[in-house]
Amino acid sequence: VAITGQVARRAIGSDAFQEAATTGMSMHCTKHSVLVTDPDGIADAVHQAFHLASTGRRGPVLIDIPKDILASEVEWHQPEP
């Protein structure tokens, strides 16, 4: 599982400095890649990534998290198994 950073959500698609289409570039070399768009979705994205990476035909999974989401405070909840 690879966790990468992205520019803030408001800058995605604007050709911002250091913006990269990470999920698009990784589509061909990962089992799954996801751009987190909601701070409350981080825990579920991580849980799903490890599940996908380790079940069936194992393979790499990428989670791309925008800068503004990384700076957000969220309530922790344990994802369902």
N, CA, C and O atoms as CSV, one atom per row, in Angstrom:
chain,resi,resn,atom,element,x,y,z
A,1,VAL,N,N,0.857,-1.169,0.000
A,1,VAL,CA,C,0.000,0.000,0.000
A,1,VAL,C,C,0.901,1.230,0.000
A,1,VAL,O,O,1.780,1.376,0.850
A,2,ALA,N,N,0.664,2.111,-0.972
A,2,ALA,CA,C,1.405,3.370,-1.064
A,2,ALA,C,C,0.450,4.515,-0.758
A,2,ALA,O,O,-0.655,4.574,-1.298
A,3,ILE,N,N,0.878,5.417,0.107
A,3,ILE,CA,C,0.085,6.601,0.421
A,3,ILE,C,C,0.854,7.803,-0.105
A,3,ILE,O,O,1.989,8.057,0.300
A,4,THR,N,N,0.219,8.542,-1.018
A,4,THR,CA,C,0.875,9.682,-1.643
A,4,THR,C,C,0.125,10.967,-1.324
A,4,THR,O,O,-1.051,10.940,-0.960
A,5,GLY,N,N,0.812,12.080,-1.463
A,5,GLY,CA,C,0.212,13.382,-1.227
A,5,GLY,C,C,-0.181,14.040,-2.535
A,5,GLY,O,O,0.371,13.725,-3.589
A,6,GLN,N,N,-1.126,14.945,-2.466
A,6,GLN,CA,C,-1.649,15.643,-3.637
A,6,GLN,C,C,-1.862,17.107,-3.254
A,6,GLN,O,O,-1.931,17.440,-2.071
A,7,VAL,N,N,-1.965,17.969,-4.247
A,7,VAL,CA,C,-2.281,19.377,-3.973
A,7,VAL,C,C,-3.668,19.452,-3.340
A,7,VAL,O,O,-4.420,18.478,-3.381
A,8,ALA,N,N,-4.007,20.586,-2.762
A,8,ALA,CA,C,-5.323,20.768,-2.139
A,8,ALA,C,C,-6.440,20.512,-3.153
A,8,ALA,O,O,-6.259,20.720,-4.353
A,9,ARG,N,N,-7.581,20.065,-2.665
A,9,ARG,CA,C,-8.704,19.714,-3.550
A,9,ARG,C,C,-9.082,20.847,-4.492
A,9,ARG,O,O,-9.389,20.597,-5.658
A,10,ARG,N,N,-9.066,22.083,-4.015
A,10,ARG,CA,C,-9.471,23.208,-4.863
A,10,ARG,C,C,-8.504,23.439,-6.022
A,10,ARG,O,O,-8.862,24.090,-7.003
A,11,ALA,N,N,-7.272,22.908,-5.920
A,11,ALA,CA,C,-6.268,23.099,-6.965
A,11,ALA,C,C,-6.178,21.922,-7.935
A,11,ALA,O,O,-5.491,22.015,-8.952
A,12,ILE,N,N,-6.853,20.832,-7.637
A,12,ILE,CA,C,-6.800,19.665,-8.524
A,12,ILE,C,C,-7.433,20.035,-9.864
A,12,ILE,O,O,-8.529,20.593,-9.916
A,13,GLY,N,N,-6.730,19.717,-10.931
A,13,GLY,CA,C,-7.225,20.004,-12.270
A,13,GLY,C,C,-6.882,21.388,-12.783
A,13,GLY,O,O,-7.279,21.755,-13.889
A,14,SER,N,N,-6.145,22.165,-11.990
A,14,SER,CA,C,-5.806,23.535,-12.400
A,14,SER,C,C,-4.364,23.657,-12.877
A,14,SER,O,O,-3.878,24.765,-13.103
A,15,ASP,N,N,-3.678,22.531,-13.030
A,15,ASP,CA,C,-2.270,22.507,-13.427
A,15,ASP,C,C,-1.414,23.241,-12.398
A,15,ASP,O,O,-0.461,23.939,-12.746
A,16,ALA,N,N,-1.770,23.069,-11.130
A,16,ALA,CA,C,-1.071,23.726,-10.026
A,16,ALA,C,C,0.362,23.205,-9.900
A,16,ALA,O,O,0.681,22.110,-10.363
A,17,PHE,N,N,1.218,24.008,-9.266
A,17,PHE,CA,C,2.602,23.611,-9.019
A,17,PHE,C,C,2.625,22.307,-8.232
A,17,PHE,O,O,1.971,22.195,-7.195
A,18,GLN,N,N,3.357,21.342,-8.709
A,18,GLN,CA,C,3.530,20.014,-8.124
A,18,GLN,C,C,2.279,19.143,-8.186
A,18,GLN,O,O,2.234,18.101,-7.531
A,19,GLU,N,N,1.267,19.536,-8.950
A,19,GLU,CA,C,0.109,18.665,-9.132
A,19,GLU,C,C,0.504,17.541,-10.081
A,19,GLU,O,O,1.175,17.773,-11.087
A,20,ALA,N,N,0.090,16.341,-9.759
A,20,ALA,CA,C,0.338,15.190,-10.627
A,20,ALA,C,C,-0.896,14.304,-10.618
A,20,ALA,O,O,-1.563,14.159,-9.594
A,21,ALA,N,N,-1.187,13.725,-11.749
A,21,ALA,CA,C,-2.331,12.814,-11.857
A,21,ALA,C,C,-1.897,11.438,-11.355
A,21,ALA,O,O,-1.825,10.475,-12.119
A,22,THR,N,N,-1.612,11.368,-10.072
A,22,THR,CA,C,-1.033,10.165,-9.478
A,22,THR,C,C,-1.921,8.942,-9.662
A,22,THR,O,O,-1.434,7.876,-10.039
A,23,THR,N,N,-3.208,9.081,-9.402
A,23,THR,CA,C,-4.089,7.915,-9.542
A,23,THR,C,C,-4.162,7.475,-10.997
A,23,THR,O,O,-4.183,6.277,-11.278
A,24,GLY,N,N,-4.201,8.414,-11.917
A,24,GLY,CA,C,-4.234,8.060,-13.338
A,24,GLY,C,C,-2.951,7.393,-13.797
A,24,GLY,O,O,-2.988,6.423,-14.554
A,25,MET,N,N,-1.811,7.911,-13.340
A,25,MET,CA,C,-0.525,7.333,-13.732
A,25,MET,C,C,-0.328,5.941,-13.154
A,25,MET,O,O,0.349,5.107,-13.756
A,26,SER,N,N,-0.914,5.685,-11.994
A,26,SER,CA,C,-0.686,4.399,-11.333
A,26,SER,C,C,-1.703,3.329,-11.726
A,26,SER,O,O,-1.570,2.176,-11.314
A,27,MET,N,N,-2.715,3.690,-12.515
A,27,MET,CA,C,-3.764,2.728,-12.878
A,27,MET,C,C,-3.217,1.446,-13.501
A,27,MET,O,O,-3.746,0.360,-13.265
A,28,HIS,N,N,-2.158,1.578,-14.295
A,28,HIS,CA,C,-1.651,0.426,-15.033
A,28,HIS,C,C,-0.673,-0.432,-14.237
A,28,HIS,O,O,-0.288,-1.511,-14.686
A,29,CYS,N,N,-0.269,0.042,-13.058
A,29,CYS,CA,C,0.698,-0.731,-12.281
A,29,CYS,C,C,0.219,-1.006,-10.858
A,29,CYS,O,O,0.998,-1.466,-10.023
A,30,THR,N,N,-1.051,-0.730,-10.573
A,30,THR,CA,C,-1.611,-1.040,-9.260
A,30,THR,C,C,-2.884,-1.855,-9.425
A,30,THR,O,O,-3.532,-1.831,-10.471
A,31,LYS,N,N,-3.213,-2.558,-8.390
A,31,LYS,CA,C,-4.471,-3.302,-8.372
A,31,LYS,C,C,-5.639,-2.333,-8.232
A,31,LYS,O,O,-6.713,-2.562,-8.787
A,32,HIS,N,N,-5.424,-1.254,-7.489
A,32,HIS,CA,C,-6.460,-0.243,-7.264
A,32,HIS,C,C,-5.783,1.047,-6.842
A,32,HIS,O,O,-4.778,1.021,-6.132
A,33,SER,N,N,-6.328,2.176,-7.274
A,33,SER,CA,C,-5.837,3.469,-6.790
A,33,SER,C,C,-7.037,4.369,-6.552
A,33,SER,O,O,-8.018,4.335,-7.295
A,34,VAL,N,N,-6.939,5.181,-5.493
A,34,VAL,CA,C,-8.070,6.015,-5.094
A,34,VAL,C,C,-7.582,7.389,-4.654
A,34,VAL,O,O,-6.540,7.515,-4.011
A,35,LEU,N,N,-8.351,8.421,-5.011
A,35,LEU,CA,C,-8.123,9.777,-4.530
A,35,LEU,C,C,-9.137,10.032,-3.429
A,35,LEU,O,O,-10.342,10.002,-3.678
A,36,VAL,N,N,-8.665,10.280,-2.221
A,36,VAL,CA,C,-9.566,10.556,-1.100
A,36,VAL,C,C,-10.119,11.971,-1.284
A,36,VAL,O,O,-9.351,12.920,-1.447
A,37,THR,N,N,-11.445,12.116,-1.259
A,37,THR,CA,C,-12.066,13.420,-1.487
A,37,THR,C,C,-12.791,13.962,-0.259
A,37,THR,O,O,-13.323,15.072,-0.289
A,38,ASP,N,N,-12.813,13.182,0.822
A,38,ASP,CA,C,-13.510,13.588,2.044
A,38,ASP,C,C,-12.646,13.191,3.240
A,38,ASP,O,O,-12.243,12.032,3.337
A,39,PRO,N,N,-12.351,14.115,4.148
A,39,PRO,CA,C,-11.524,13.770,5.305
A,39,PRO,C,C,-12.039,12.559,6.079
A,39,PRO,O,O,-11.246,11.758,6.574
A,40,ASP,N,N,-13.340,12.423,6.187
A,40,ASP,CA,C,-13.906,11.290,6.919
A,40,ASP,C,C,-13.733,9.968,6.177
A,40,ASP,O,O,-14.050,8.917,6.733
A,41,GLY,N,N,-13.244,9.989,4.950
A,41,GLY,CA,C,-13.065,8.770,4.175
A,41,GLY,C,C,-11.679,8.161,4.266
A,41,GLY,O,O,-11.429,7.113,3.672
A,42,ILE,N,N,-10.767,8.800,5.003
A,42,ILE,CA,C,-9.392,8.295,5.075
A,42,ILE,C,C,-9.336,6.906,5.702
A,42,ILE,O,O,-8.713,6.004,5.142
A,43,ALA,N,N,-9.974,6.720,6.850
A,43,ALA,CA,C,-9.913,5.422,7.539
A,43,ALA,C,C,-10.476,4.313,6.660
A,43,ALA,O,O,-9.889,3.235,6.575
A,44,ASP,N,N,-11.599,4.563,6.011
A,44,ASP,CA,C,-12.186,3.548,5.139
A,44,ASP,C,C,-11.289,3.261,3.943
A,44,ASP,O,O,-11.164,2.108,3.529
A,45,ALA,N,N,-10.664,4.292,3.381
A,45,ALA,CA,C,-9.773,4.102,2.236
A,45,ALA,C,C,-8.571,3.247,2.617
A,45,ALA,O,O,-8.165,2.370,1.854
A,46,VAL,N,N,-8.003,3.497,3.790
A,46,VAL,CA,C,-6.855,2.705,4.249
A,46,VAL,C,C,-7.276,1.263,4.511
A,46,VAL,O,O,-6.584,0.328,4.108
A,47,HIS,N,N,-8.400,1.083,5.180
A,47,HIS,CA,C,-8.908,-0.266,5.460
A,47,HIS,C,C,-9.147,-1.025,4.152
A,47,HIS,O,O,-8.727,-2.174,4.014
A,48,GLN,N,N,-9.815,-0.388,3.200
A,48,GLN,CA,C,-10.102,-1.036,1.919
A,48,GLN,C,C,-8.814,-1.332,1.155
A,48,GLN,O,O,-8.698,-2.382,0.522
A,49,ALA,N,N,-7.847,-0.417,1.207
A,49,ALA,CA,C,-6.591,-0.614,0.493
A,49,ALA,C,C,-5.859,-1.857,0.986
A,49,ALA,O,O,-5.391,-2.660,0.180
A,50,PHE,N,N,-5.757,-2.020,2.297
A,50,PHE,CA,C,-5.064,-3.195,2.823
A,50,PHE,C,C,-5.844,-4.471,2.530
A,50,PHE,O,O,-5.247,-5.519,2.285
A,51,HIS,N,N,-7.168,-4.390,2.552
A,51,HIS,CA,C,-7.988,-5.557,2.208
A,51,HIS,C,C,-7.755,-5.948,0.744
A,51,HIS,O,O,-7.507,-7.117,0.448
A,52,LEU,N,N,-7.834,-4.980,-0.165
A,52,LEU,CA,C,-7.643,-5.273,-1.586
A,52,LEU,C,C,-6.231,-5.767,-1.885
A,52,LEU,O,O,-6.046,-6.669,-2.701
A,53,ALA,N,N,-5.241,-5.180,-1.229
A,53,ALA,CA,C,-3.850,-5.552,-1.484
A,53,ALA,C,C,-3.535,-6.971,-1.044
A,53,ALA,O,O,-2.639,-7.611,-1.595
A,54,SER,N,N,-4.268,-7.465,-0.055
A,54,SER,CA,C,-3.913,-8.763,0.530
A,54,SER,C,C,-4.902,-9.883,0.231
A,54,SER,O,O,-4.705,-11.000,0.709
A,55,THR,N,N,-5.952,-9.630,-0.536
A,55,THR,CA,C,-6.912,-10.687,-0.861
A,55,THR,C,C,-6.919,-10.946,-2.357
A,55,THR,O,O,-6.509,-10.106,-3.159
A,56,GLY,N,N,-7.403,-12.143,-2.714
A,56,GLY,CA,C,-7.414,-12.507,-4.125
A,56,GLY,C,C,-5.999,-12.498,-4.659
A,56,GLY,O,O,-5.066,-12.922,-3.976
A,57,ARG,N,N,-5.841,-12.022,-5.862
A,57,ARG,CA,C,-4.495,-11.873,-6.411
A,57,ARG,C,C,-3.891,-10.620,-5.778
A,57,ARG,O,O,-4.316,-9.501,-6.068
A,58,ARG,N,N,-2.904,-10.818,-4.918
A,58,ARG,CA,C,-2.323,-9.693,-4.186
A,58,ARG,C,C,-1.629,-8.719,-5.132
A,58,ARG,O,O,-1.100,-9.108,-6.174
A,59,GLY,N,N,-1.642,-7.448,-4.748
A,59,GLY,CA,C,-0.983,-6.448,-5.573
A,59,GLY,C,C,-0.972,-5.090,-4.907
A,59,GLY,O,O,-1.614,-4.884,-3.877
A,60,PRO,N,N,-0.233,-4.156,-5.508
A,60,PRO,CA,C,-0.099,-2.823,-4.923
A,60,PRO,C,C,-1.385,-2.009,-5.035
A,60,PRO,O,O,-2.121,-2.108,-6.017
A,61,VAL,N,N,-1.636,-1.205,-4.009
A,61,VAL,CA,C,-2.790,-0.306,-3.962
A,61,VAL,C,C,-2.269,1.073,-3.570
A,61,VAL,O,O,-1.405,1.192,-2.702
A,62,LEU,N,N,-2.797,2.110,-4.213
A,62,LEU,CA,C,-2.354,3.477,-3.960
A,62,LEU,C,C,-3.496,4.315,-3.397
A,62,LEU,O,O,-4.622,4.261,-3.890
A,63,ILE,N,N,-3.191,5.089,-2.361
A,63,ILE,CA,C,-4.137,6.047,-1.778
A,63,ILE,C,C,-3.516,7.429,-1.944
A,63,ILE,O,O,-2.435,7.687,-1.416
A,64,ASP,N,N,-4.187,8.319,-2.672
A,64,ASP,CA,C,-3.706,9.678,-2.902
A,64,ASP,C,C,-4.541,10.626,-2.037
A,64,ASP,O,O,-5.765,10.663,-2.154
A,65,ILE,N,N,-3.875,11.389,-1.173
A,65,ILE,CA,C,-4.590,12.245,-0.223
A,65,ILE,C,C,-4.197,13.707,-0.438
A,65,ILE,O,O,-3.028,14.061,-0.285
A,66,PRO,N,N,-5.165,14.560,-0.793
A,66,PRO,CA,C,-4.881,15.983,-0.980
A,66,PRO,C,C,-4.388,16.656,0.306
A,66,PRO,O,O,-4.731,16.248,1.416
A,67,LYS,N,N,-3.576,17.697,0.120
A,67,LYS,CA,C,-2.943,18.411,1.233
A,67,LYS,C,C,-3.955,18.944,2.249
A,67,LYS,O,O,-3.719,18.855,3.454
A,68,ASP,N,N,-5.079,19.496,1.780
A,68,ASP,CA,C,-6.050,20.058,2.721
A,68,ASP,C,C,-6.735,18.976,3.543
A,68,ASP,O,O,-7.151,19.227,4.674
A,69,ILE,N,N,-6.855,17.785,2.990
A,69,ILE,CA,C,-7.435,16.673,3.753
A,69,ILE,C,C,-6.433,16.177,4.789
A,69,ILE,O,O,-6.812,15.830,5.907
A,70,LEU,N,N,-5.145,16.144,4.415
A,70,LEU,CA,C,-4.114,15.728,5.374
A,70,LEU,C,C,-4.065,16.659,6.582
A,70,LEU,O,O,-3.720,16.227,7.682
A,71,ALA,N,N,-4.404,17.920,6.389
A,71,ALA,CA,C,-4.368,18.897,7.478
A,71,ALA,C,C,-5.665,18.931,8.286
A,71,ALA,O,O,-5.750,19.647,9.284
A,72,SER,N,N,-6.663,18.176,7.875
A,72,SER,CA,C,-7.966,18.186,8.549
A,72,SER,C,C,-7.946,17.359,9.826
A,72,SER,O,O,-7.181,16.403,9.956
A,73,GLU,N,N,-8.793,17.743,10.757
A,73,GLU,CA,C,-9.015,16.942,11.955
A,73,GLU,C,C,-10.306,16.171,11.763
A,73,GLU,O,O,-11.317,16.726,11.333
A,74,VAL,N,N,-10.266,14.892,12.083
A,74,VAL,CA,C,-11.451,14.043,11.938
A,74,VAL,C,C,-11.617,13.194,13.185
A,74,VAL,O,O,-10.669,12.984,13.941
A,75,GLU,N,N,-12.820,12.714,13.389
A,75,GLU,CA,C,-13.063,11.761,14.466
A,75,GLU,C,C,-12.701,10.378,13.967
A,75,GLU,O,O,-13.065,9.997,12.855
A,76,TRP,N,N,-11.987,9.629,14.787
A,76,TRP,CA,C,-11.597,8.272,14.432
A,76,TRP,C,C,-12.761,7.326,14.661
A,76,TRP,O,O,-13.464,7.418,15.667
A,77,HIS,N,N,-12.955,6.421,13.721
A,77,HIS,CA,C,-13.905,5.329,13.907
A,77,HIS,C,C,-13.279,4.077,13.329
A,77,HIS,O,O,-12.629,4.116,12.285
A,78,GLN,N,N,-13.478,2.992,14.002
A,78,GLN,CA,C,-12.927,1.709,13.567
A,78,GLN,C,C,-13.772,1.186,12.407
A,78,GLN,O,O,-14.971,0.968,12.579
A,79,PRO,N,N,-13.172,0.979,11.219
A,79,PRO,CA,C,-13.940,0.429,10.103
A,79,PRO,C,C,-14.417,-0.991,10.406
A,79,PRO,O,O,-13.784,-1.729,11.160
A,80,GLU,N,N,-15.525,-1.346,9.813
A,80,GLU,CA,C,-16.044,-2.711,9.963
A,80,GLU,C,C,-15.089,-3.686,9.293
A,80,GLU,O,O,-14.535,-3.376,8.239
A,81,PRO,N,N,-14.884,-4.872,9.891
A,81,PRO,CA,C,-13.972,-5.860,9.277
A,81,PRO,C,C,-14.508,-6.419,7.980
A,81,PRO,O,O,-13.858,-7.255,7.352
